[in-house]
Amino acid sequence: MSVPTDALDRTSTDRPLPVLGCDVTVPLVTGGEVTYAALDYAASAPALRRVWDDVAAYAPYYGSVHRGAGYLSQLSTDLFENSRRTVAGFLGCREDDQVVFTRSTTDSLNLLAAALPAGCEVFVFETEHHASLLPWRDARVSYLDAPRTSAEAVATLERALAGRDPKGPALVCVTGASNVTGELWPVRELAAAAHAHGARIVLDAAQLAPHHPVDIAELDVDWVAFSGHKLYAPFGSGVLAGRADWLRESEPYLAGGGASRKVARRADGGVDVEWHTTAARHEAGSPNVIGVYAIASACKALTDAGFDRLVERERELVARVRAGLAEVPEVRVLSLFGDDAPRVGVISFVVDGWNSSHFAAALSAEYGIGVRDGLFCAHPLVRTLLGGDTDDPGECGAPDAGPGERSLNAIRVSFGAGTPDEHVERFIGAVRELVRDGARWNYRTEDGRCVPDRG
């Protein structure tokens, strides 16, 4: 069975891939409107037009999954399971790996945390996003200091693992690309170090998968987690893919229909449950077939576009933004591994004499540019990069740091396969103008956010 669709555009990758919202206009406080420059991809990337078209083509055929004998239910079930195979291929899964559909990267890593064997040790760098820093509450966790080079990251992990009992279970959790600095981590080398000491490794690919190929077998990681809403498919689905044994041997993440293979009443009034041993074990309830199909569609779209060319174009955008920011002496770009480190389209920075919330608000209100400010759900890392406590964002309009002083928060610009060149150029020009001339509007603090003062 197949769903009719004509969403087969093959856009040249010397231009951005077509995304929703590329022609949305927003009002400026200074008057008039401008096309919105979405430069907050690291939080949620816009949906690819092809993904939207594929989902729209399927929508009239929507039916229950794994539940019905009717034609639409069978079609939806086929679509759901074919999507699982598409994602497995996109990730280079091994023959025995499972692909479990979740709500997000956070959900995926919490699922894995719930599946850890008894007595499992977890090793995680303090530089992780909270999604991979916080789920391990029932394990013995070692938080590793932020490394300043890729080699130091590997050496730090090896030292931490050297003292453990290699016969006991252990898990290393590491990001593929930082959601703060965009820097690529030495995943293959970290995986080798983990395995050499009898540990397993899970890759948080939330920021890596939308920008670079991710191959489980090539990287030799045990699991990969990522979110659809960062992979140009923002429909509330995520993926945990990898080794089946810990998942198969743990209690179901959620108890309910779909996870259970057989349920029977006992003579004492209780129930006996036989749980599935497949991915269904952790997918209780009616699955989000729309979200799952959207992820699969995005995987196909990125593969068809050619990742090598997407990577090259994004590398050029990164170089252009970094060069533009480097021309403004008041701007300091945040980095762990240094200027020469390979990175994806995620750049965080601070501006001397500016409150970061004020700067981001001015970019939005006066230039129609959407970025993010704050700590980016990576508080320990941002504190390390800024050099101290970052709890008080300060009052809007009041600088959170002067020249040479410590900033309290940062600004993040992020982009990807759907970003037009014009958005990048407008951002660089806006940064120059704001630093040189200041904001053209008054701003105030409202519910902890800096917003235009409309009198």
C-alpha positions as CSV (number, residue, x, y, z in Angstrom):
1,M,0.0,0.0,0.0
2,S,1.2,3.6,-0.6
3,V,-0.1,7.0,0.1
4,P,-0.5,9.3,-2.9
5,T,1.9,12.2,-2.9
6,D,3.5,14.5,-5.4
7,A,5.9,16.0,-2.8
8,L,9.0,15.1,-4.7
9,D,10.8,18.4,-5.3
10,R,14.5,18.0,-5.8
11,T,15.8,21.5,-5.0
12,S,19.4,22.3,-5.8
13,T,21.4,22.4,-2.5
14,D,23.3,25.5,-3.5
15,R,20.1,27.2,-2.3
16,P,18.2,26.5,0.9
17,L,15.7,23.7,1.0
18,P,12.1,24.9,0.9
19,V,10.7,25.2,4.4
20,L,7.4,26.5,5.8
21,G,7.3,30.1,7.0
22,C,9.9,31.3,4.5
23,D,7.5,34.0,3.3
24,V,6.0,35.0,6.6
25,T,6.1,38.7,7.3
26,V,6.2,40.3,10.8
27,P,5.7,43.9,12.0
28,L,8.6,46.0,13.1
29,V,8.2,48.4,16.0
30,T,9.8,51.1,13.9
31,G,7.1,50.7,11.2
32,G,6.4,48.5,8.3
33,E,6.9,44.7,7.9
34,V,9.8,42.4,6.9
35,T,10.1,38.8,6.0
36,Y,10.8,36.9,9.2
37,A,14.4,35.6,9.6
38,A,14.1,32.3,11.6
39,L,17.5,31.9,13.2
40,D,16.6,29.7,16.1
41,Y,16.9,26.3,14.4
42,A,18.6,24.8,17.5
43,A,15.4,25.1,19.4
44,S,13.0,24.0,16.6
45,A,13.7,24.0,12.9
46,P,11.0,24.9,10.4
47,A,9.2,22.1,8.7
48,L,10.5,21.2,5.3
49,R,7.9,21.8,2.6
50,R,8.3,18.3,1.4
51,V,7.5,16.9,4.9
52,W,4.4,19.0,5.1
53,D,3.2,17.9,1.7
54,D,3.8,14.3,2.5
55,V,1.9,14.6,5.7
56,A,-0.9,16.4,4.0
57,A,-1.1,13.7,1.3
58,Y,-1.4,11.1,4.0
59,A,-4.0,12.9,6.2
60,P,-7.1,11.7,4.4
61,Y,-5.9,8.1,4.9
62,Y,-5.4,8.5,8.6
63,G,-6.4,5.4,10.6
64,S,-5.6,3.5,13.8
65,V,-2.2,1.7,13.9
66,H,-1.9,-1.9,14.9
67,R,-5.5,-1.9,15.9
68,G,-7.9,-2.3,12.9
69,A,-8.7,-4.7,10.1
70,G,-10.0,-1.9,7.8
71,Y,-8.1,-0.6,4.8
72,L,-7.1,2.7,6.3
73,S,-5.9,1.0,9.5
74,Q,-3.8,-1.4,7.5
75,L,-2.4,1.4,5.4
76,S,-1.5,3.4,8.5
77,T,0.1,0.4,10.1
78,D,2.2,-0.2,7.0
79,L,3.1,3.5,6.9
80,F,4.2,3.4,10.6
81,E,6.3,0.3,10.2
82,N,7.8,1.5,6.9
83,S,8.7,4.7,8.7
84,R,10.6,2.7,11.3
85,R,12.6,1.0,8.5
86,T,13.3,4.4,6.9
87,V,14.7,5.8,10.1
88,A,16.8,2.7,10.7
89,G,18.3,3.1,7.2
90,F,18.9,6.9,7.8
91,L,20.8,6.0,11.0
92,G,22.7,3.1,9.6
93,C,21.3,0.7,12.2
94,R,22.7,-2.7,12.7
95,E,20.6,-5.8,11.9
96,D,19.6,-6.4,15.5
97,D,19.0,-2.8,16.5
98,Q,15.6,-1.5,17.5
99,V,14.0,1.8,16.5
100,V,11.7,3.0,19.3
101,F,9.5,6.0,18.6
102,T,9.2,8.5,21.5
103,R,8.1,12.1,21.9
104,S,11.5,13.8,21.8
105,T,15.2,13.4,22.6
106,T,14.4,14.1,26.2
107,D,11.8,11.3,26.2
108,S,14.2,9.0,24.5
109,L,16.9,9.4,27.0
110,N,14.5,9.1,29.9
111,L,13.3,5.9,28.4
112,L,16.9,4.6,28.2
113,A,17.5,5.8,31.8
114,A,14.5,3.7,32.9
115,A,15.9,0.6,31.1
116,L,19.4,0.7,32.7
117,P,20.4,-2.5,34.4
118,A,20.7,-2.6,38.2
119,G,23.9,-1.0,39.5
120,C,24.6,0.8,36.2
121,E,27.1,3.6,36.4
122,V,26.6,6.6,34.1
123,F,29.3,9.0,32.9
124,V,28.2,12.3,31.4
125,F,30.0,15.6,30.7
126,E,28.8,18.7,32.5
127,T,28.6,20.3,29.0
128,E,25.5,18.3,28.0
129,H,22.0,19.7,27.3
130,H,19.7,19.0,30.3
131,A,18.0,16.3,28.2
132,S,21.1,14.2,28.5
133,L,22.4,15.6,31.8
134,L,19.4,15.0,34.0
135,P,17.5,11.7,33.3
136,W,19.9,9.4,35.2
137,R,18.4,9.9,38.6
138,D,18.3,6.2,39.6
139,A,21.9,5.5,38.6
140,R,25.3,6.3,40.1
141,V,26.3,9.3,38.0
142,S,29.8,10.8,37.4
143,Y,29.7,14.3,36.0
144,L,32.8,15.0,34.1
145,D,34.4,18.5,33.8
146,A,34.2,20.4,30.6
147,P,37.1,19.6,28.3
148,R,38.9,22.3,26.3
149,T,39.9,20.1,23.4
150,S,38.6,17.0,21.7
151,A,41.6,15.1,22.8
152,E,41.0,16.2,26.4
153,A,37.4,15.0,26.2
154,V,38.7,11.5,25.3
155,A,41.4,11.6,28.0
156,T,38.9,12.8,30.6
157,L,36.5,9.9,29.8
158,E,39.3,7.3,29.9
159,R,40.5,8.5,33.3
160,A,36.9,8.4,34.6
161,L,36.3,4.9,33.3
162,A,39.7,3.5,34.4
163,G,38.7,3.0,38.0
164,R,35.4,1.2,37.4
165,D,34.7,-2.5,37.6
166,P,34.6,-3.5,33.9
167,K,32.3,-6.4,34.7
168,G,29.5,-4.1,35.9
169,P,27.2,-2.2,33.5
170,A,28.1,1.3,32.6
171,L,26.8,3.9,30.2
172,V,28.5,7.0,28.7
173,C,26.2,9.8,27.4
174,V,27.6,12.4,25.0
175,T,26.3,15.0,22.6
176,G,27.2,14.9,18.9
177,A,27.1,18.6,18.5
178,S,26.8,21.2,21.3
179,N,23.5,23.1,21.4
180,V,25.5,26.1,22.7
181,T,28.7,26.3,20.7
182,G,27.8,24.0,17.7
183,E,31.1,22.3,18.1
184,L,31.3,18.6,17.0
185,W,32.4,16.1,19.6
186,P,34.8,13.2,18.9
187,V,32.0,10.6,19.1
188,R,33.9,7.8,17.4
189,E,36.9,8.2,19.7
190,L,34.7,8.4,22.8
191,A,32.8,5.3,21.8
192,A,36.1,3.4,21.4
193,A,37.2,4.6,24.9
194,A,33.9,3.5,26.4
195,H,34.0,0.1,24.8
196,A,37.6,-0.4,25.8
197,H,36.5,-0.1,29.4
198,G,33.4,-2.3,29.2
199,A,30.9,0.6,29.0
200,R,28.2,1.4,26.4
201,I,27.5,4.8,24.9
202,V,24.5,6.7,23.9
203,L,24.7,9.6,21.4
204,D,22.5,12.7,21.8
205,A,22.2,13.5,18.2
206,A,19.5,16.2,18.6
207,Q,21.8,18.9,17.1
208,L,23.9,16.5,15.0
209,A,21.3,14.6,12.9
210,P,19.8,17.7,11.2
211,H,23.3,18.8,10.0
212,H,25.5,15.8,9.5
213,P,25.0,12.1,8.6
214,V,24.7,9.9,11.7
215,D,25.7,6.2,11.2
216,I,25.3,4.0,14.3
217,A,27.5,1.3,12.9
218,E,30.3,3.6,11.7
219,L,30.4,5.6,14.9
220,D,30.1,2.3,16.9
221,V,27.7,3.8,19.4
222,D,25.2,1.7,21.2
223,W,22.2,4.1,21.0
224,V,21.2,7.3,19.2
225,A,18.5,9.7,20.3
226,F,17.1,12.6,18.4
227,S,14.0,14.8,17.9
228,G,11.8,15.3,14.9
229,H,11.2,19.0,15.7
230,K,14.9,19.7,15.1
231,L,15.0,17.5,12.0
232,Y,12.6,19.7,10.0
233,A,9.6,17.6,11.1
234,P,8.1,19.4,14.1
235,F,5.3,17.1,15.0
236,G,6.1,15.9,18.6
237,S,8.0,12.7,17.8
238,G,11.5,11.4,18.6
239,V,13.6,8.4,18.2
240,L,15.7,6.1,20.4
241,A,17.6,3.6,18.2
242,G,20.1,1.0,19.1
243,R,20.8,-2.2,20.9
244,A,17.8,-4.2,21.9
245,D,18.9,-6.2,25.0
246,W,18.6,-3.6,27.7
247,L,15.4,-2.4,26.2
248,R,14.0,-5.9,25.9
249,E,15.0,-6.9,29.5
250,S,13.6,-3.8,31.2
251,E,10.1,-3.0,32.3
252,P,8.0,-1.2,29.7
253,Y,8.5,2.5,29.8
254,L,4.7,2.9,29.8
255,A,2.3,0.2,30.8
256,G,-0.7,-0.2,28.5
257,G,-2.1,-1.4,25.2
258,G,0.4,-2.0,22.4
259,A,3.2,-2.8,24.9
260,S,1.4,-5.9,26.1
261,R,1.3,-9.1,24.0
262,K,-1.0,-11.1,26.3
263,V,-3.0,-10.2,29.5
264,A,-4.9,-12.8,31.5
265,R,-6.7,-12.8,34.8
266,R,-5.3,-14.9,37.6
267,A,-7.3,-17.0,40.1
268,D,-6.3,-14.6,42.9
269,G,-7.9,-11.7,41.0
270,G,-4.7,-10.2,39.6
271,V,-3.4,-10.2,36.1
272,D,-0.6,-11.8,34.3
273,V,1.0,-9.8,31.5
274,E,3.3,-10.9,28.7
275,W,5.1,-7.9,27.3
276,H,6.3,-7.5,23.7
277,T,10.1,-8.0,23.2
278,T,10.1,-5.7,20.1
279,A,10.1,-1.9,20.0
280,A,6.4,-2.1,20.8
281,R,7.4,-2.9,24.4
282,H,8.1,0.8,24.9
283,E,5.4,2.3,22.6
284,A,2.3,1.8,24.7
285,G,-0.8,3.6,23.6
286,S,-2.0,4.8,20.2
287,P,1.2,5.9,18.4
288,N,1.7,9.3,16.8
289,V,1.7,8.1,13.2
290,I,1.6,11.6,11.8
291,G,4.8,12.5,13.8
292,V,6.5,9.3,12.9
293,Y,5.7,9.7,9.2
294,A,7.0,13.3,9.3
295,I,10.3,12.1,10.7
296,A,10.7,9.4,8.0
297,S,9.8,12.0,5.4
298,A,12.5,14.4,6.7
299,C,15.0,11.6,6.7
300,K,14.3,10.9,3.0
301,A,14.3,14.5,2.1
302,L,17.8,15.1,3.7
303,T,19.2,12.0,2.1
304,D,17.8,12.9,-1.3
305,A,19.2,16.4,-1.1
306,G,22.7,15.0,-0.5
307,F,24.2,15.5,3.0
308,D,27.6,16.3,1.6
309,R,26.3,19.4,-0.2
310,L,24.1,20.4,2.7
311,V,27.1,20.2,5.0
312,E,29.3,22.3,2.7
313,R,26.6,25.0,2.3
314,E,26.2,25.2,6.1
315,R,29.9,25.3,6.6
316,E,30.0,28.4,4.4
317,L,27.1,30.0,6.4
318,V,29.0,29.3,9.6
319,A,32.2,30.9,8.3
320,R,30.2,33.9,7.1
321,V,28.5,34.5,10.4
322,R,31.7,34.0,12.4
323,A,33.6,36.4,10.2
324,G,30.9,39.0,10.5
325,L,30.9,38.7,14.3
326,A,34.6,38.8,14.4
327,E,34.5,42.3,12.8
328,V,32.6,43.7,15.9
329,P,35.1,44.0,18.8
330,E,32.4,44.1,21.4
331,V,31.2,40.6,20.4
332,R,32.7,37.5,22.0
333,V,31.8,34.1,20.6
334,L,31.6,31.2,23.0
335,S,33.7,28.1,22.4
336,L,35.1,25.1,24.2
337,F,37.5,23.7,21.6
338,G,38.7,26.9,19.9
339,D,38.2,28.8,16.6
340,D,39.4,25.9,14.4
341,A,37.0,23.3,15.8
342,P,34.5,21.9,13.3
343,R,30.9,22.9,14.1
344,V,27.3,23.0,12.9
345,G,25.2,26.1,12.4
346,V,24.9,27.0,16.1
347,I,26.8,30.0,17.5
348,S,26.4,31.6,20.9
349,F,27.9,35.0,21.8
350,V,27.8,37.9,24.2
351,V,28.0,41.6,23.5
352,D,29.9,44.0,25.8
353,G,27.6,46.5,27.4
354,W,24.5,44.7,26.4
355,N,21.9,42.7,28.3
356,S,21.5,39.6,26.2
357,S,17.7,39.6,26.5
358,H,17.7,43.3,25.4
359,F,19.9,42.5,22.4
360,A,17.7,39.5,21.3
361,A,14.5,41.6,21.7
362,A,15.9,44.4,19.6
363,L,16.9,41.9,16.8
364,S,13.3,40.7,16.8
365,A,11.4,43.9,17.2
366,E,13.6,46.2,15.0
367,Y,14.9,43.7,12.4
368,G,12.5,40.8,12.3
369,I,15.2,38.3,13.3
370,G,14.4,35.4,15.7
371,V,17.2,34.2,17.9
372,R,17.4,32.9,21.4
373,D,18.9,34.3,24.6
374,G,19.5,32.8,28.0
375,L,21.2,29.6,29.1
376,F,19.8,27.2,26.4
377,C,18.9,24.3,28.8
378,A,22.6,23.8,29.3
379,H,23.2,25.8,32.5
380,P,26.5,24.2,33.6
381,L,28.1,24.6,30.2
382,V,27.1,28.3,29.8
383,R,28.3,29.1,33.3
384,T,31.6,27.5,32.4
385,L,31.9,29.5,29.2
386,L,30.9,32.8,30.8
387,G,33.1,32.2,33.7
388,G,30.8,32.2,36.7
389,D,27.3,32.4,38.1
390,T,24.5,33.2,35.6
391,D,21.4,33.1,37.7
392,D,20.3,36.8,37.5
393,P,19.5,38.0,33.9
394,G,19.4,41.6,35.1
395,E,17.0,44.3,34.1
396,C,16.1,44.9,30.5
397,G,18.1,47.7,29.0
398,A,20.7,47.6,31.7
399,P,23.9,46.0,30.6
400,D,24.6,42.7,32.3
401,A,28.3,43.2,31.8
402,G,30.7,46.0,30.8
403,P,33.9,45.7,28.7
404,G,35.9,42.9,30.2
405,E,33.3,42.0,32.7
406,R,31.4,38.7,33.0
407,S,28.1,38.3,31.2
408,L,25.1,36.6,32.8
409,N,23.5,35.1,29.8
410,A,24.2,34.7,26.1
411,I,22.6,35.1,22.7
412,R,22.3,32.1,20.3
413,V,21.9,32.3,16.5
414,S,21.3,29.0,14.7
415,F,20.5,28.0,11.2
416,G,20.5,25.1,8.8
417,A,19.3,23.6,5.4
418,G,16.4,26.0,5.1
419,T,18.2,29.3,5.9
420,P,18.4,31.8,3.0
421,D,21.6,33.8,2.6
422,E,19.7,37.0,3.1
423,H,18.8,36.0,6.7
424,V,22.4,35.6,7.5
425,E,23.4,38.9,6.0
426,R,20.6,40.7,7.7
427,F,21.6,39.2,11.0
428,I,25.3,40.3,10.6
429,G,24.2,43.8,9.6
430,A,21.8,44.1,12.5
431,V,24.5,43.1,15.0
432,R,26.8,45.8,13.6
433,E,24.1,48.5,13.7
434,L,22.9,47.7,17.2
435,V,26.4,47.7,18.6
436,R,27.3,50.9,16.8
437,D,24.1,52.9,17.1
438,G,22.2,51.2,20.0
439,A,18.5,50.2,20.0
440,R,16.0,52.6,18.3
441,W,13.2,51.7,20.7
442,N,12.7,51.6,24.4
443,Y,12.3,48.2,26.1
444,R,11.1,47.0,29.5
445,T,11.0,43.8,31.5
446,E,7.7,41.8,31.4
447,D,7.4,38.4,33.1
448,G,11.1,38.1,33.1
449,R,11.5,38.9,29.4
450,C,12.7,42.0,27.6
451,V,9.9,43.3,25.3
452,P,9.3,46.6,23.4
453,D,7.8,49.3,25.5
454,R,4.6,50.3,23.6
455,G,3.6,52.9,26.1
